[in-house]
Amino acid sequence: MKKRHIPDEEVRFAMRFGVYDLLTVIPVQHLSAGIDFVIEMIEAHLDELYAEDMASINKSKQRWWSFFEQYFR
């Protein structure tokens, strides 16, 4: 996440209990849906975190999608 320059605030949210760690307990056949669910939670947090700053929201969403694409797809 650091290599992708994801801000600490976003990483702290993703690492909270019940977000990113959900992927460790999801059965393999449901992993794709689990990834989508986690991404949705992170995106909702980004919408709240950056409120009306669409440029920051879009930039952060792109970094997260890139991260998940590299490691999980």
Backbone hydrogen bonds in HBPLUS format (Angstrom, degrees):
<---DONOR---> <-ACCEPTOR-->    atom                        ^
c    i                          cat <-CA-CA->   ^        H-A-AA   ^      H-
h    n   atom  resd res      DA  || num        DHA   H-A  angle D-A-AA Bond
n    s   type  num  typ     dist DA aas  dist angle  dist       angle   num
A0004-ARG N   A0001-MET O   3.21 MM   3  5.22 132.4  2.45  94.3 106.7     1
A0006-ILE N   A0001-MET O   3.18 MM   5  5.66 174.4  2.19 157.7 156.8     2
A0005-HIS N   A0002-LYS O   2.91 MM   3  4.94 159.8  1.95 107.3 112.8     3
A0010-GLU N   A0007-PRO O   3.04 MM   3  5.48 124.1  2.37 109.0 121.9     4
A0011-VAL N   A0007-PRO O   3.06 MM   4  6.41 159.6  2.11 153.0 159.5     5
A0012-ARG N   A0008-ASP O   2.78 MM   4  5.98 163.8  1.81 159.6 163.3     6
A0013-PHE N   A0009-GLU O   3.26 MM   4  6.46 153.8  2.33 137.5 143.6     7
A0014-ALA N   A0010-GLU O   3.01 MM   4  6.31 167.5  2.02 152.2 155.4     8
A0015-MET N   A0011-VAL O   2.91 MM   4  6.07 147.3  2.02 152.0 160.8     9
A0016-ARG N   A0013-PHE O   3.09 MM   3  5.30 159.7  2.13 108.0 114.4    10
A0020-TYR N   A0014-ALA O   2.98 MM   6  5.44 157.6  2.03 159.0 162.6    11
A0019-VAL N   A0016-ARG O   3.25 MM   3  5.88 146.6  2.37 143.2 138.9    12
A0022-LEU N   A0019-VAL O   3.10 MM   3  5.72 159.8  2.14 117.2 123.3    13
A0023-LEU N   A0020-TYR O   3.17 MM   3  6.06 159.6  2.21 122.5 126.3    14
A0024-THR N   A0021-ASP O   3.04 MM   3  5.57 162.0  2.07 114.9 120.6    15
A0025-VAL N   A0022-LEU O   3.18 MM   3  5.69 160.8  2.22 114.2 119.6    16
A0030-HIS N   A0027-PRO O   2.81 MM   3  5.48 158.9  1.85 124.8 132.1    17
A0031-LEU N   A0028-VAL O   3.14 MM   3  5.06 169.6  2.15 108.7 111.5    18
A0034-GLY N   A0030-HIS O   2.96 MM   4  6.19 151.5  2.04 149.9 159.1    19
A0035-ILE N   A0031-LEU O   2.81 MM   4  6.08 153.4  1.88 155.4 161.4    20
A0036-ASP N   A0032-SER O   3.10 MM   4  6.38 162.5  2.13 147.3 151.6    21
A0037-PHE N   A0033-ALA O   2.95 MM   4  6.18 152.2  2.03 144.0 151.8    22
A0038-VAL N   A0034-GLY O   2.92 MM   4  6.19 160.7  1.96 151.2 155.6    23
A0039-ILE N   A0035-ILE O   2.89 MM   4  6.10 163.5  1.92 154.9 159.7    24
A0040-GLU N   A0036-ASP O   2.94 MM   4  6.15 153.1  2.01 144.0 151.4    25
A0041-MET N   A0037-PHE O   3.04 MM   4  6.38 152.0  2.12 146.4 153.6    26
A0042-ILE N   A0038-VAL O   2.96 MM   4  6.27 160.6  2.00 153.1 158.2    27
A0043-GLU N   A0039-ILE O   2.80 MM   4  6.01 162.9  1.83 154.1 159.2    28
A0044-ALA N   A0040-GLU O   2.94 MM   4  6.11 155.0  2.00 145.5 151.8    29
A0045-HIS N   A0041-MET O   3.07 MM   4  6.33 153.2  2.14 143.4 150.6    30
A0046-LEU N   A0042-ILE O   2.90 MM   4  6.24 153.4  1.97 149.8 157.6    31
A0047-ASP N   A0043-GLU O   2.94 MM   4  6.22 154.5  2.00 149.1 155.5    32
A0048-GLU N   A0044-ALA O   3.14 MM   4  6.45 151.4  2.23 143.4 150.3    33
A0049-LEU N   A0045-HIS O   2.75 MM   4  5.92 164.3  1.77 155.6 160.9    34
A0050-TYR N   A0046-LEU O   2.94 MM   4  5.92 169.4  1.95 152.9 154.4    35
A0051-ALA N   A0047-ASP O   3.03 MM   4  5.50 115.2  2.47 125.7 138.2    36
A0053-ASP N   A0050-TYR O   2.83 MM   3  5.45 168.6  1.84 151.2 150.8    37
A0054-MET N   A0052-GLU O   3.02 MM   2  5.77 124.3  2.35 110.1  94.2    38
A0056-SER N   A0053-ASP O   3.11 MM   3  5.57 119.3  2.50 108.7 121.6    39
A0057-ILE N   A0053-ASP O   3.06 MM   4  6.38 161.3  2.10 153.6 159.6    40
A0058-ASN N   A0054-MET O   2.88 MM   4  5.97 173.1  1.88 152.2 154.2    41
A0059-LYS N   A0055-ALA O   2.99 MM   4  6.09 158.8  2.04 144.3 150.7    42
A0060-SER N   A0056-SER O   2.95 MM   4  6.04 164.1  1.98 149.1 153.3    43
A0061-LYS N   A0057-ILE O   2.88 MM   4  6.07 162.9  1.91 154.8 160.1    44
A0062-GLN N   A0058-ASN O   2.98 MM   4  6.12 157.9  2.03 145.8 151.5    45
A0063-ARG N   A0059-LYS O   3.10 MM   4  6.41 154.6  2.17 144.3 150.8    46
A0064-TRP N   A0060-SER O   2.99 MM   4  6.30 161.0  2.03 154.5 159.1    47
A0065-TRP N   A0061-LYS O   2.87 MM   4  6.10 166.3  1.89 155.9 159.7    48
A0066-SER N   A0062-GLN O   2.94 MM   4  6.05 159.8  1.98 147.4 153.3    49
A0067-PHE N   A0063-ARG O   2.97 MM   4  6.20 152.6  2.04 143.9 151.5    50
A0068-PHE N   A0064-TRP O   2.94 MM   4  6.24 168.7  1.96 159.9 160.9    51
A0069-GLU N   A0065-TRP O   2.81 MM   4  5.94 156.6  1.87 150.6 157.9    52
A0070-GLN N   A0066-SER O   3.03 MM   4  6.15 158.0  2.08 146.1 151.2    53
A0071-TYR N   A0067-PHE O   3.14 MM   4  6.35 162.4  2.17 152.9 157.2    54
A0072-PHE N   A0068-PHE O   2.82 MM   4  5.32 150.2  1.91 144.9 150.3    55
